[in-house]
Structures are given as structure tokens and as C-alpha cells.
Amino acid sequence: MKKGIFFTLLIFFFVFLFSAKTTFAIFGLGQSFGGKILHTKDIKIQAAESAGYHCLILGSTITIAPLGSPAGTPIGYFIPASVIPKTRTTPMTGQFILGKYAGTTSIECLPPHFVMPVITVPLSIITMFGTSKF
């Protein structure tokens, strides 16, 4: 009888421990964002490239119009090449996007003839996201 109670309590303990770790892992990924994709390249990156700069991007960038996101949510994001959308759809202009971001990265844009200074564009890093089908 005591072994049965001990075994049952042990199972409840492991279930609680596993669910707590899962909950902390989900909320530990950063802050939430959501909105509509305005450009599939960040507007600051676009401006630098149209001025002749070459920006070194190991992934992709987007600009969104935040919808339902907390005040102060950034509009420019960097999506590392290793981050795959949960919905398996490629981000396109006009789609809705929802996800999490954490930290920032600086994208270096090199001048065409090294006469002008190097431009650094800070962008928030997306850690997880999904887009609408359209």
C-alpha cells in the first residue's frame, strides 16, 4: 500500500517538474510580437542598399506594422537562417506574422568604395515565428 502511494506521488512530482520546465522554456524565449509584414527587407537595410552599401545578412530581415503587440514593440527584425517558421510558409509582404524575439543584432553595411563610413543597423532577433498562409 505504501509503495503504491509513494509511486503515485513520484509520478505526480515528475509530471509537475516536466510541465514547469516546459512552461518556463516557452516563456523564456523572449517577448511576443505580431503584425502585418510590410516589407520582406528591413527599411533601413533597403535605404542603405539603395545608397550603394552592401549589407552582410546571414538570414533575412523584415519590417512589420505591429498589430496587437505591446507598446514599444520594434518594427524591424532579423530572422537568422537557422530559424524555421512554425507554419512552414515563407514570409511575404501582406502576410500576418506572430512570434517571439529576444535581443538585438547589428547588421554591418559596407560602403561601395570605402570612402563613406560603415553603417550599422540594429535589429531585433526573431527566435520563433509563424506566418499566415496569406
A tleap script that builds the chain and sets N, CA, C and O, in Angstrom:
source leaprc.protein.ff14SB
mol = sequence {
  NMET LYS LYS GLY ILE PHE PHE THR LEU LEU
  ILE PHE PHE PHE VAL PHE LEU PHE SER ALA
  LYS THR THR PHE ALA ILE PHE GLY LEU GLY
  GLN SER PHE GLY GLY LYS ILE LEU HIE THR
  LYS ASP ILE LYS ILE GLN ALA ALA GLU SER
  ALA GLY TYR HIE CYS LEU ILE LEU GLY SER
  THR ILE THR ILE ALA PRO LEU GLY SER PRO
  ALA GLY THR PRO ILE GLY TYR PHE ILE PRO
  ALA SER VAL ILE PRO LYS THR ARG THR THR
  PRO MET THR GLY GLN PHE ILE LEU GLY LYS
  TYR ALA GLY THR THR SER ILE GLU CYS LEU
  PRO PRO HIE PHE VAL MET PRO VAL ILE THR
  VAL PRO LEU SER ILE ILE THR MET PHE GLY
  THR SER LYS CPHE
}
set mol.1.N position { 0.833 -1.191 0.000 }
set mol.1.CA position { 0.000 0.000 0.000 }
set mol.1.C position { 0.878 1.255 0.000 }
set mol.1.O position { 0.612 2.194 -0.749 }
set mol.2.N position { 1.936 1.276 0.846 }
set mol.2.CA position { 2.798 2.442 0.921 }
set mol.2.C position { 3.592 2.623 -0.369 }
set mol.2.O position { 3.861 3.750 -0.784 }
set mol.3.N position { 3.968 1.503 -1.006 }
set mol.3.CA position { 4.684 1.592 -2.277 }
set mol.3.C position { 3.797 2.208 -3.355 }
set mol.3.O position { 4.274 2.986 -4.182 }
set mol.4.N position { 2.525 1.868 -3.349 }
set mol.4.CA position { 1.573 2.414 -4.320 }
set mol.4.C position { 1.407 3.920 -4.160 }
set mol.4.O position { 1.383 4.649 -5.152 }
set mol.5.N position { 1.294 4.388 -2.937 }
set mol.5.CA position { 1.156 5.828 -2.667 }
set mol.5.C position { 2.448 6.546 -3.043 }
set mol.5.O position { 2.417 7.601 -3.678 }
set mol.6.N position { 3.578 5.974 -2.651 }
set mol.6.CA position { 4.866 6.569 -2.990 }
set mol.6.C position { 5.036 6.660 -4.502 }
set mol.6.O position { 5.471 7.695 -5.008 }
set mol.7.N position { 4.702 5.598 -5.232 }
set mol.7.CA position { 4.818 5.572 -6.687 }
set mol.7.C position { 3.901 6.627 -7.326 }
set mol.7.O position { 4.308 7.314 -8.263 }
set mol.8.N position { 2.677 6.756 -6.824 }
set mol.8.CA position { 1.726 7.755 -7.344 }
set mol.8.C position { 2.245 9.165 -7.105 }
set mol.8.O position { 2.185 10.004 -8.004 }
set mol.9.N position { 2.754 9.440 -5.911 }
set mol.9.CA position { 3.314 10.763 -5.617 }
set mol.9.C position { 4.539 11.056 -6.476 }
set mol.9.O position { 4.739 12.190 -6.911 }
set mol.10.N position { 5.348 10.047 -6.717 }
set mol.10.CA position { 6.522 10.205 -7.567 }
set mol.10.C position { 6.112 10.567 -8.997 }
set mol.10.O position { 6.731 11.433 -9.615 }
set mol.11.N position { 5.091 9.922 -9.518 }
set mol.11.CA position { 4.588 10.235 -10.862 }
set mol.11.C position { 4.079 11.670 -10.912 }
set mol.11.O position { 4.403 12.403 -11.847 }
set mol.12.N position { 3.284 12.087 -9.920 }
set mol.12.CA position { 2.786 13.469 -9.889 }
set mol.12.C position { 3.932 14.469 -9.823 }
set mol.12.O position { 3.874 15.519 -10.464 }
set mol.13.N position { 4.979 14.154 -9.052 }
set mol.13.CA position { 6.136 15.037 -8.950 }
set mol.13.C position { 6.816 15.210 -10.301 }
set mol.13.O position { 7.131 16.334 -10.693 }
set mol.14.N position { 7.049 14.101 -11.025 }
set mol.14.CA position { 7.701 14.191 -12.329 }
set mol.14.C position { 6.834 14.903 -13.353 }
set mol.14.O position { 7.354 15.640 -14.191 }
set mol.15.N position { 5.525 14.697 -13.303 }
set mol.15.CA position { 4.621 15.414 -14.209 }
set mol.15.C position { 4.685 16.907 -13.916 }
set mol.15.O position { 4.762 17.710 -14.845 }
set mol.16.N position { 4.655 17.291 -12.650 }
set mol.16.CA position { 4.745 18.702 -12.287 }
set mol.16.C position { 6.086 19.288 -12.705 }
set mol.16.O position { 6.137 20.395 -13.242 }
set mol.17.N position { 7.171 18.559 -12.467 }
set mol.17.CA position { 8.501 19.037 -12.823 }
set mol.17.C position { 8.621 19.232 -14.330 }
set mol.17.O position { 9.154 20.249 -14.775 }
set mol.18.N position { 8.139 18.284 -15.118 }
set mol.18.CA position { 8.214 18.391 -16.583 }
set mol.18.C position { 7.367 19.553 -17.088 }
set mol.18.O position { 7.815 20.308 -17.951 }
set mol.19.N position { 6.149 19.712 -16.566 }
set mol.19.CA position { 5.284 20.795 -17.040 }
set mol.19.C position { 5.854 22.153 -16.639 }
set mol.19.O position { 5.713 23.113 -17.398 }
set mol.20.N position { 6.489 22.267 -15.483 }
set mol.20.CA position { 7.095 23.534 -15.067 }
set mol.20.C position { 8.257 23.899 -15.975 }
set mol.20.O position { 8.397 25.060 -16.357 }
set mol.21.N position { 9.105 22.915 -16.333 }
set mol.21.CA position { 10.220 23.191 -17.232 }
set mol.21.C position { 9.724 23.619 -18.602 }
set mol.21.O position { 10.289 24.529 -19.209 }
set mol.22.N position { 8.679 22.976 -19.094 }
set mol.22.CA position { 8.113 23.331 -20.395 }
set mol.22.C position { 7.559 24.746 -20.361 }
set mol.22.O position { 7.776 25.518 -21.296 }
set mol.23.N position { 6.852 25.094 -19.304 }
set mol.23.CA position { 6.289 26.435 -19.186 }
set mol.23.C position { 7.385 27.483 -19.142 }
set mol.23.O position { 7.286 28.503 -19.824 }
set mol.24.N position { 8.423 27.255 -18.358 }
set mol.24.CA position { 9.499 28.233 -18.277 }
set mol.24.C position { 10.248 28.325 -19.596 }
set mol.24.O position { 10.713 29.407 -19.956 }
set mol.25.N position { 10.378 27.236 -20.320 }
set mol.25.CA position { 11.063 27.261 -21.610 }
set mol.25.C position { 10.278 28.083 -22.623 }
set mol.25.O position { 10.863 28.836 -23.402 }
set mol.26.N position { 8.959 27.941 -22.616 }
set mol.26.CA position { 8.136 28.694 -23.571 }
set mol.26.C position { 8.208 30.185 -23.275 }
set mol.26.O position { 8.376 30.990 -24.191 }
set mol.27.N position { 8.083 30.561 -22.004 }
set mol.27.CA position { 8.095 31.980 -21.672 }
set mol.27.C position { 9.501 32.561 -21.663 }
set mol.27.O position { 9.650 33.783 -21.643 }
set mol.28.N position { 10.524 31.739 -21.677 }
set mol.28.CA position { 11.892 32.214 -21.648 }
set mol.28.C position { 12.445 32.564 -23.021 }
set mol.28.O position { 13.607 32.958 -23.122 }
set mol.29.N position { 11.661 32.434 -24.072 }
set mol.29.CA position { 12.155 32.695 -25.422 }
set mol.29.C position { 12.196 34.168 -25.785 }
set mol.29.O position { 12.727 34.512 -26.841 }
set mol.30.N position { 11.668 35.038 -24.968 }
set mol.30.CA position { 11.708 36.453 -25.259 }
set mol.30.C position { 10.337 37.084 -25.233 }
set mol.30.O position { 9.395 36.548 -24.649 }
set mol.31.N position { 10.241 38.233 -25.876 }
set mol.31.CA position { 8.993 38.981 -25.893 }
set mol.31.C position { 8.197 38.641 -27.143 }
set mol.31.O position { 8.755 38.252 -28.169 }
set mol.32.N position { 6.888 38.796 -27.037 }
set mol.32.CA position { 5.996 38.485 -28.159 }
set mol.32.C position { 5.844 39.683 -29.083 }
set mol.32.O position { 5.972 40.835 -28.669 }
set mol.33.N position { 5.566 39.379 -30.347 }
set mol.33.CA position { 5.248 40.424 -31.316 }
set mol.33.C position { 4.249 39.850 -32.307 }
set mol.33.O position { 4.095 38.634 -32.426 }
set mol.34.N position { 3.589 40.726 -32.998 }
set mol.34.CA position { 2.644 40.312 -34.029 }
set mol.34.C position { 2.332 41.501 -34.920 }
set mol.34.O position { 2.436 42.649 -34.490 }
set mol.35.N position { 1.954 41.231 -36.145 }
set mol.35.CA position { 1.621 42.318 -37.049 }
set mol.35.C position { 1.508 41.847 -38.484 }
set mol.35.O position { 1.398 40.654 -38.765 }
set mol.36.N position { 1.536 42.803 -39.369 }
set mol.36.CA position { 1.443 42.538 -40.797 }
set mol.36.C position { 2.781 42.893 -41.433 }
set mol.36.O position { 3.338 43.956 -41.160 }
set mol.37.N position { 3.297 42.005 -42.283 }
set mol.37.CA position { 4.585 42.238 -42.922 }
set mol.37.C position { 4.426 43.309 -43.997 }
set mol.37.O position { 3.660 43.148 -44.947 }
set mol.38.N position { 5.170 44.409 -43.826 }
set mol.38.CA position { 5.134 45.499 -44.803 }
set mol.38.C position { 6.175 45.303 -45.897 }
set mol.38.O position { 5.908 45.553 -47.072 }
set mol.39.N position { 7.369 44.850 -45.498 }
set mol.39.CA position { 8.476 44.643 -46.447 }
set mol.39.C position { 9.223 43.378 -46.049 }
set mol.39.O position { 9.372 43.086 -44.862 }
set mol.40.N position { 9.688 42.637 -47.027 }
set mol.40.CA position { 10.476 41.439 -46.732 }
set mol.40.C position { 11.952 41.779 -46.566 }
set mol.40.O position { 12.791 40.883 -46.475 }
set mol.41.N position { 12.262 43.035 -46.527 }
set mol.41.CA position { 13.604 43.514 -46.187 }
set mol.41.C position { 13.399 44.741 -45.302 }
set mol.41.O position { 12.551 45.585 -45.592 }
set mol.42.N position { 14.171 44.838 -44.229 }
set mol.42.CA position { 14.031 45.981 -43.320 }
set mol.42.C position { 14.241 47.285 -44.082 }
set mol.42.O position { 15.087 47.361 -44.973 }
set mol.43.N position { 13.459 48.321 -43.724 }
set mol.43.CA position { 13.519 49.587 -44.471 }
set mol.43.C position { 14.867 50.283 -44.321 }
set mol.43.O position { 15.308 50.969 -45.243 }
set mol.44.N position { 15.533 50.118 -43.172 }
set mol.44.CA position { 16.859 50.732 -43.008 }
set mol.44.C position { 17.901 50.015 -43.867 }
set mol.44.O position { 18.816 50.646 -44.394 }
set mol.45.N position { 17.761 48.715 -44.004 }
set mol.45.CA position { 18.654 47.936 -44.876 }
set mol.45.C position { 18.403 48.327 -46.336 }
set mol.45.O position { 19.347 48.511 -47.105 }
set mol.46.N position { 17.126 48.452 -46.712 }
set mol.46.CA position { 16.776 48.866 -48.079 }
set mol.46.C position { 17.377 50.220 -48.412 }
set mol.46.O position { 17.922 50.418 -49.497 }
set mol.47.N position { 17.273 51.151 -47.469 }
set mol.47.CA position { 17.800 52.503 -47.697 }
set mol.47.C position { 19.315 52.463 -47.884 }
set mol.47.O position { 19.851 53.137 -48.764 }
set mol.48.N position { 20.001 51.680 -47.062 }
set mol.48.CA position { 21.460 51.581 -47.177 }
set mol.48.C position { 21.855 50.945 -48.513 }
set mol.48.O position { 22.779 51.416 -49.176 }
set mol.49.N position { 21.158 49.878 -48.906 }
set mol.49.CA position { 21.490 49.208 -50.162 }
set mol.49.C position { 21.172 50.071 -51.381 }
set mol.49.O position { 21.882 50.008 -52.385 }
set mol.50.N position { 20.112 50.877 -51.302 }
set mol.50.CA position { 19.805 51.762 -52.426 }
set mol.50.C position { 20.815 52.905 -52.531 }
set mol.50.O position { 20.940 53.528 -53.586 }
set mol.51.N position { 21.541 53.183 -51.433 }
set mol.51.CA position { 22.595 54.194 -51.454 }
set mol.51.C position { 23.934 53.601 -51.890 }
set mol.51.O position { 24.945 54.302 -51.914 }
set mol.52.N position { 23.943 52.307 -52.237 }
set mol.52.CA position { 25.161 51.681 -52.737 }
set mol.52.C position { 25.897 50.807 -51.739 }
set mol.52.O position { 26.908 50.198 -52.089 }
set mol.53.N position { 25.424 50.730 -50.519 }
set mol.53.CA position { 26.066 49.904 -49.497 }
set mol.53.C position { 25.764 48.420 -49.744 }
set mol.53.O position { 24.768 48.076 -50.381 }
set mol.54.N position { 26.633 47.560 -49.235 }
set mol.54.CA position { 26.419 46.119 -49.288 }
set mol.54.C position { 26.288 45.631 -47.849 }
set mol.54.O position { 27.237 45.714 -47.069 }
set mol.55.N position { 25.103 45.120 -47.500 }
set mol.55.CA position { 24.835 44.681 -46.126 }
set mol.55.C position { 25.053 43.176 -46.000 }
set mol.55.O position { 24.566 42.396 -46.818 }
set mol.56.N position { 25.790 42.781 -44.967 }
set mol.56.CA position { 26.103 41.382 -44.716 }
set mol.56.C position { 25.023 40.761 -43.838 }
set mol.56.O position { 24.998 40.987 -42.628 }
set mol.57.N position { 24.125 39.975 -44.448 }
set mol.57.CA position { 22.985 39.399 -43.736 }
set mol.57.C position { 23.042 37.879 -43.852 }
set mol.57.O position { 22.988 37.336 -44.956 }
set mol.58.N position { 23.150 37.191 -42.714 }
set mol.58.CA position { 23.131 35.730 -42.690 }
set mol.58.C position { 21.747 35.262 -42.247 }
set mol.58.O position { 21.569 34.729 -41.152 }
set mol.59.N position { 20.792 35.475 -43.116 }
set mol.59.CA position { 19.395 35.179 -42.835 }
set mol.59.C position { 18.549 36.130 -43.651 }
set mol.59.O position { 18.852 36.391 -44.816 }
set mol.60.N position { 17.490 36.652 -43.054 }
set mol.60.CA position { 16.640 37.626 -43.738 }
set mol.60.C position { 16.165 38.668 -42.743 }
set mol.60.O position { 16.303 38.496 -41.532 }
set mol.61.N position { 15.608 39.744 -43.261 }
set mol.61.CA position { 15.078 40.812 -42.423 }
set mol.61.C position { 13.663 41.135 -42.884 }
set mol.61.O position { 13.309 40.898 -44.038 }
set mol.62.N position { 12.855 41.679 -41.972 }
set mol.62.CA position { 11.502 42.102 -42.318 }
set mol.62.C position { 11.172 43.397 -41.584 }
set mol.62.O position { 11.784 43.733 -40.570 }
set mol.63.N position { 10.195 44.107 -42.120 }
set mol.63.CA position { 9.606 45.261 -41.452 }
set mol.63.C position { 8.128 44.960 -41.299 }
set mol.63.O position { 7.473 44.555 -42.260 }
set mol.64.N position { 7.589 45.155 -40.087 }
set mol.64.CA position { 6.178 44.878 -39.850 }
set mol.64.C position { 5.457 46.121 -39.350 }
set mol.64.O position { 6.072 47.063 -38.851 }
set mol.65.N position { 4.137 46.098 -39.495 }
set mol.65.CA position { 3.268 47.062 -38.846 }
set mol.65.C position { 2.676 46.324 -37.642 }
set mol.65.O position { 1.841 45.437 -37.819 }
set mol.66.N position { 3.099 46.679 -36.411 }
set mol.66.CA position { 2.630 45.930 -35.239 }
set mol.66.C position { 1.113 46.007 -35.075 }
set mol.66.O position { 0.522 47.080 -35.197 }
set mol.67.N position { 0.495 44.871 -34.801 }
set mol.67.CA position { -0.944 44.776 -34.526 }
set mol.67.C position { -1.130 43.954 -33.259 }
set mol.67.O position { -0.727 42.792 -33.207 }
set mol.68.N position { -1.728 44.540 -32.255 }
set mol.68.CA position { -1.969 43.818 -31.015 }
set mol.68.C position { -0.722 43.554 -30.195 }
set mol.68.O position { -0.765 42.780 -29.239 }
set mol.69.N position { 0.368 44.171 -30.544 }
set mol.69.CA position { 1.614 43.994 -29.800 }
set mol.69.C position { 1.713 45.068 -28.721 }
set mol.69.O position { 1.092 46.125 -28.836 }
set mol.70.N position { 2.485 44.802 -27.684 }
set mol.70.CA position { 2.664 45.814 -26.640 }
set mol.70.C position { 3.330 47.081 -27.189 }
set mol.70.O position { 4.041 47.038 -28.192 }
set mol.71.N position { 3.087 48.192 -26.521 }
set mol.71.CA position { 3.705 49.458 -26.929 }
set mol.71.C position { 5.221 49.329 -26.872 }
set mol.71.O position { 5.762 48.711 -25.955 }
set mol.72.N position { 5.901 49.908 -27.848 }
set mol.72.CA position { 7.348 49.850 -27.897 }
set mol.72.C position { 7.891 48.642 -28.630 }
set mol.72.O position { 9.103 48.432 -28.674 }
set mol.73.N position { 7.003 47.845 -29.208 }
set mol.73.CA position { 7.461 46.679 -29.981 }
set mol.73.C position { 8.192 47.169 -31.222 }
set mol.73.O position { 7.689 48.051 -31.918 }
set mol.74.N position { 9.370 46.621 -31.516 }
set mol.74.CA position { 10.119 47.066 -32.697 }
set mol.74.C position { 9.388 46.734 -33.999 }
set mol.74.O position { 8.494 45.888 -34.024 }
set mol.75.N position { 9.785 47.417 -35.085 }
set mol.75.CA position { 9.185 47.128 -36.392 }
set mol.75.C position { 10.168 46.435 -37.322 }
set mol.75.O position { 9.752 45.838 -38.316 }
set mol.76.N position { 11.463 46.499 -37.024 }
set mol.76.CA position { 12.491 45.866 -37.852 }
set mol.76.C position { 13.045 44.632 -37.158 }
set mol.76.O position { 13.427 44.685 -35.989 }
set mol.77.N position { 13.088 43.515 -37.889 }
set mol.77.CA position { 13.531 42.250 -37.308 }
set mol.77.C position { 14.521 41.538 -38.205 }
set mol.77.O position { 14.501 41.682 -39.428 }
set mol.78.N position { 15.401 40.756 -37.559 }
set mol.78.CA position { 16.334 39.880 -38.246 }
set mol.78.C position { 15.898 38.442 -37.977 }
set mol.78.O position { 15.684 38.060 -36.827 }
set mol.79.N position { 15.767 37.643 -39.042 }
set mol.79.CA position { 15.419 36.229 -38.911 }
set mol.79.C position { 16.670 35.422 -39.263 }
set mol.79.O position { 17.037 35.346 -40.436 }
set mol.80.N position { 17.335 34.815 -38.265 }
set mol.80.CA position { 18.516 34.004 -38.566 }
set mol.80.C position { 18.155 32.851 -39.508 }
set mol.80.O position { 17.019 32.377 -39.517 }
set mol.81.N position { 19.123 32.415 -40.287 }
set mol.81.CA position { 18.885 31.331 -41.242 }
set mol.81.C position { 18.466 30.040 -40.541 }
set mol.81.O position { 17.812 29.194 -41.149 }
set mol.82.N position { 18.833 29.881 -39.278 }
set mol.82.CA position { 18.502 28.658 -38.539 }
set mol.82.C position { 17.077 28.635 -38.001 }
set mol.82.O position { 16.607 27.584 -37.566 }
set mol.83.N position { 16.375 29.777 -38.021 }
set mol.83.CA position { 15.004 29.842 -37.501 }
set mol.83.C position { 14.030 29.521 -38.640 }
set mol.83.O position { 13.970 30.228 -39.646 }
set mol.84.N position { 13.281 28.452 -38.457 }
set mol.84.CA position { 12.330 27.999 -39.471 }
set mol.84.C position { 10.923 28.341 -38.998 }
set mol.84.O position { 10.596 28.109 -37.834 }
set mol.85.N position { 10.071 28.894 -39.887 }
set mol.85.CA position { 8.708 29.236 -39.465 }
set mol.85.C position { 7.921 27.997 -39.033 }
set mol.85.O position { 8.006 26.944 -39.666 }
set mol.86.N position { 7.170 28.135 -37.969 }
set mol.86.CA position { 6.372 27.025 -37.451 }
set mol.86.C position { 5.261 26.637 -38.423 }
set mol.86.O position { 4.785 25.502 -38.395 }
set mol.87.N position { 4.846 27.564 -39.278 }
set mol.87.CA position { 3.768 27.293 -40.234 }
set mol.87.C position { 4.290 26.816 -41.584 }
set mol.87.O position { 3.506 26.547 -42.493 }
set mol.88.N position { 5.616 26.709 -41.720 }
set mol.88.CA position { 6.264 26.243 -42.953 }
set mol.88.C position { 5.941 27.111 -44.167 }
set mol.88.O position { 5.962 26.624 -45.297 }
set mol.89.N position { 5.643 28.392 -43.943 }
set mol.89.CA position { 5.415 29.326 -45.047 }
set mol.89.C position { 6.497 30.392 -45.023 }
set mol.89.O position { 6.889 30.860 -43.954 }
set mol.90.N position { 6.975 30.772 -46.187 }
set mol.90.CA position { 7.996 31.803 -46.313 }
set mol.90.C position { 7.356 33.173 -46.083 }
set mol.90.O position { 6.297 33.455 -46.643 }
set mol.91.N position { 7.985 34.034 -45.265 }
set mol.91.CA position { 7.419 35.370 -45.052 }
set mol.91.C position { 7.333 36.162 -46.355 }
set mol.91.O position { 8.313 36.269 -47.093 }
set mol.92.N position { 6.145 36.719 -46.632 }
set mol.92.CA position { 5.910 37.539 -47.814 }
set mol.92.C position { 5.157 38.801 -47.411 }
set mol.92.O position { 4.472 38.832 -46.389 }
set mol.93.N position { 5.292 39.832 -48.225 }
set mol.93.CA position { 4.590 41.091 -47.978 }
set mol.93.C position { 3.086 40.834 -47.930 }
set mol.93.O position { 2.534 40.136 -48.780 }
set mol.94.N position { 2.434 41.410 -46.921 }
set mol.94.CA position { 0.992 41.287 -46.772 }
set mol.94.C position { 0.556 40.191 -45.816 }
set mol.94.O position { -0.598 40.179 -45.386 }
set mol.95.N position { 1.442 39.277 -45.474 }
set mol.95.CA position { 1.098 38.214 -44.533 }
set mol.95.C position { 1.084 38.745 -43.108 }
set mol.95.O position { 1.724 39.747 -42.790 }
set mol.96.N position { 0.338 38.048 -42.261 }
set mol.96.CA position { 0.376 38.334 -40.837 }
set mol.96.C position { 1.434 37.445 -40.211 }
set mol.96.O position { 1.654 36.316 -40.649 }
set mol.97.N position { 2.089 37.970 -39.178 }
set mol.97.CA position { 3.163 37.238 -38.511 }
set mol.97.C position { 2.967 37.354 -37.007 }
set mol.97.O position { 2.526 38.384 -36.495 }
set mol.98.N position { 3.301 36.284 -36.319 }
set mol.98.CA position { 3.208 36.220 -34.870 }
set mol.98.C position { 4.405 35.433 -34.371 }
set mol.98.O position { 4.748 34.402 -34.950 }
set mol.99.N position { 5.046 35.898 -33.308 }
set mol.99.CA position { 6.210 35.175 -32.824 }
set mol.99.C position { 6.828 35.768 -31.583 }
set mol.99.O position { 6.208 36.548 -30.859 }
set mol.100.N position { 8.078 35.375 -31.355 }
set mol.100.CA position { 8.849 35.858 -30.209 }
set mol.100.C position { 10.193 36.371 -30.693 }
set mol.100.O position { 10.759 35.869 -31.664 }
set mol.101.N position { 10.690 37.383 -29.994 }
set mol.101.CA position { 12.010 37.925 -30.302 }
set mol.101.C position { 12.780 38.126 -29.009 }
set mol.101.O position { 12.195 38.328 -27.945 }
set mol.102.N position { 14.102 38.068 -29.118 }
set mol.102.CA position { 14.957 38.256 -27.942 }
set mol.102.C position { 16.280 38.859 -28.393 }
set mol.102.O position { 16.919 38.348 -29.313 }
set mol.103.N position { 16.680 39.920 -27.761 }
set mol.103.CA position { 17.968 40.540 -28.045 }
set mol.103.C position { 17.995 41.285 -29.368 }
set mol.103.O position { 17.011 41.332 -30.105 }
set mol.104.N position { 19.142 41.859 -29.640 }
set mol.104.CA position { 19.335 42.578 -30.902 }
set mol.104.C position { 20.652 42.160 -31.532 }
set mol.104.O position { 21.544 41.631 -30.868 }
set mol.105.N position { 20.749 42.409 -32.816 }
set mol.105.CA position { 21.982 42.181 -33.541 }
set mol.105.C position { 22.259 43.414 -34.385 }
set mol.105.O position { 21.348 44.184 -34.687 }
set mol.106.N position { 23.483 43.595 -34.756 }
set mol.106.CA position { 23.866 44.725 -35.606 }
set mol.106.C position { 24.271 44.198 -36.972 }
set mol.106.O position { 25.169 43.364 -37.086 }
set mol.107.N position { 23.607 44.688 -38.000 }
set mol.107.CA position { 23.926 44.323 -39.377 }
set mol.107.C position { 24.891 45.380 -39.916 }
set mol.107.O position { 24.587 46.572 -39.897 }
set mol.108.N position { 26.036 44.943 -40.390 }
set mol.108.CA position { 27.046 45.856 -40.938 }
set mol.108.C position { 26.784 46.062 -42.428 }
set mol.108.O position { 26.613 45.103 -43.181 }
set mol.109.N position { 26.756 47.317 -42.836 }
set mol.109.CA position { 26.607 47.668 -44.245 }
set mol.109.C position { 27.880 48.390 -44.690 }
set mol.109.O position { 28.224 49.457 -44.181 }
set mol.110.N position { 28.562 47.779 -45.646 }
set mol.110.CA position { 29.846 48.307 -46.106 }
set mol.110.C position { 29.647 49.267 -47.271 }
set mol.110.O position { 28.822 49.011 -48.148 }
set mol.111.N position { 30.395 50.372 -47.292 }
set mol.111.CA position { 30.270 51.347 -48.382 }
set mol.111.C position { 30.847 50.794 -49.680 }
set mol.111.O position { 31.672 49.881 -49.657 }
set mol.112.N position { 30.410 51.349 -50.817 }
set mol.112.CA position { 30.869 50.812 -52.105 }
set mol.112.C position { 32.367 50.974 -52.350 }
set mol.112.O position { 32.997 50.064 -52.890 }
set mol.113.N position { 32.943 52.090 -51.974 }
set mol.113.CA position { 34.366 52.331 -52.269 }
set mol.113.C position { 35.152 52.695 -51.017 }
set mol.113.O position { 36.228 53.284 -51.115 }
set mol.114.N position { 34.643 52.362 -49.870 }
set mol.114.CA position { 35.273 52.637 -48.576 }
set mol.114.C position { 35.598 54.117 -48.378 }
set mol.114.O position { 36.485 54.467 -47.600 }
set mol.115.N position { 34.870 54.981 -49.091 }
set mol.115.CA position { 35.026 56.421 -48.900 }
set mol.115.C position { 34.075 56.879 -47.798 }
set mol.115.O position { 34.410 57.754 -46.999 }
set mol.116.N position { 32.902 56.285 -47.765 }
set mol.116.CA position { 31.890 56.626 -46.762 }
set mol.116.C position { 32.069 55.721 -45.541 }
set mol.116.O position { 32.722 54.681 -45.627 }
set mol.117.N position { 31.488 56.116 -44.405 }
set mol.117.CA position { 31.624 55.280 -43.201 }
set mol.117.C position { 30.755 54.018 -43.288 }
set mol.117.O position { 29.790 53.966 -44.051 }
set mol.118.N position { 31.112 53.016 -42.499 }
set mol.118.CA position { 30.321 51.791 -42.389 }
set mol.118.C position { 29.043 52.111 -41.619 }
set mol.118.O position { 29.083 52.829 -40.620 }
set mol.119.N position { 27.910 51.581 -42.083 }
set mol.119.CA position { 26.632 51.801 -41.411 }
set mol.119.C position { 26.295 50.545 -40.608 }
set mol.119.O position { 26.446 49.429 -41.107 }
set mol.120.N position { 25.847 50.722 -39.386 }
set mol.120.CA position { 25.417 49.614 -38.538 }
set mol.120.C position { 23.926 49.765 -38.278 }
set mol.120.O position { 23.474 50.798 -37.784 }
set mol.121.N position { 23.156 48.717 -38.618 }
set mol.121.CA position { 21.704 48.736 -38.443 }
set mol.121.C position { 21.335 47.745 -37.336 }
set mol.121.O position { 21.519 46.539 -37.501 }
set mol.122.N position { 20.812 48.251 -36.197 }
set mol.122.CA position { 20.399 47.330 -35.127 }
set mol.122.C position { 19.005 46.767 -35.418 }
set mol.122.O position { 18.088 47.514 -35.758 }
set mol.123.N position { 18.852 45.443 -35.281 }
set mol.123.CA position { 17.559 44.784 -35.491 }
set mol.123.C position { 17.309 43.781 -34.371 }
set mol.123.O position { 18.246 43.181 -33.844 }
set mol.124.N position { 16.037 43.603 -34.010 }
set mol.124.CA position { 15.656 42.598 -33.020 }
set mol.124.C position { 15.719 41.218 -33.658 }
set mol.124.O position { 15.380 41.058 -34.831 }
set mol.125.N position { 16.150 40.221 -32.893 }
set mol.125.CA position { 16.332 38.863 -33.400 }
set mol.125.C position { 15.087 38.024 -33.126 }
set mol.125.O position { 14.669 37.881 -31.977 }
set mol.126.N position { 14.500 37.474 -34.180 }
set mol.126.CA position { 13.340 36.591 -34.042 }
set mol.126.C position { 13.839 35.202 -33.656 }
set mol.126.O position { 14.735 34.650 -34.295 }
set mol.127.N position { 13.235 34.640 -32.584 }
set mol.127.CA position { 13.618 33.307 -32.129 }
set mol.127.C position { 12.609 32.240 -32.538 }
set mol.127.O position { 12.949 31.060 -32.628 }
set mol.128.N position { 11.367 32.655 -32.786 }
set mol.128.CA position { 10.310 31.724 -33.183 }
set mol.128.C position { 9.203 32.545 -33.842 }
set mol.128.O position { 8.858 33.623 -33.359 }
set mol.129.N position { 8.643 32.034 -34.950 }
set mol.129.CA position { 7.555 32.768 -35.588 }
set mol.129.C position { 6.736 31.860 -36.488 }
set mol.129.O position { 7.136 30.747 -36.829 }
set mol.130.N position { 5.583 32.375 -36.855 }
set mol.130.CA position { 4.714 31.717 -37.814 }
set mol.130.C position { 4.015 32.798 -38.611 }
set mol.130.O position { 3.736 33.876 -38.086 }
set mol.131.N position { 3.729 32.521 -39.874 }
set mol.131.CA position { 3.041 33.487 -40.729 }
set mol.131.C position { 1.737 32.893 -41.219 }
set mol.131.O position { 1.544 31.677 -41.216 }
set mol.132.N position { 0.840 33.781 -41.644 }
set mol.132.CA position { -0.425 33.329 -42.201 }
set mol.132.C position { -0.179 32.750 -43.598 }
set mol.132.O position { 0.854 33.008 -44.216 }
set mol.133.N position { -1.129 31.978 -44.076 }
set mol.133.CA position { -0.988 31.409 -45.423 }
set mol.133.C position { -1.124 32.506 -46.460 }
set mol.133.O position { -0.534 32.405 -47.535 }
set mol.134.N position { -1.868 33.527 -46.175 }
set mol.134.CA position { -1.995 34.782 -46.921 }
set mol.134.C position { -3.290 35.422 -46.674 }
set mol.134.O position { -3.566 36.489 -47.222 }
savepdb mol mol.pdb
quit
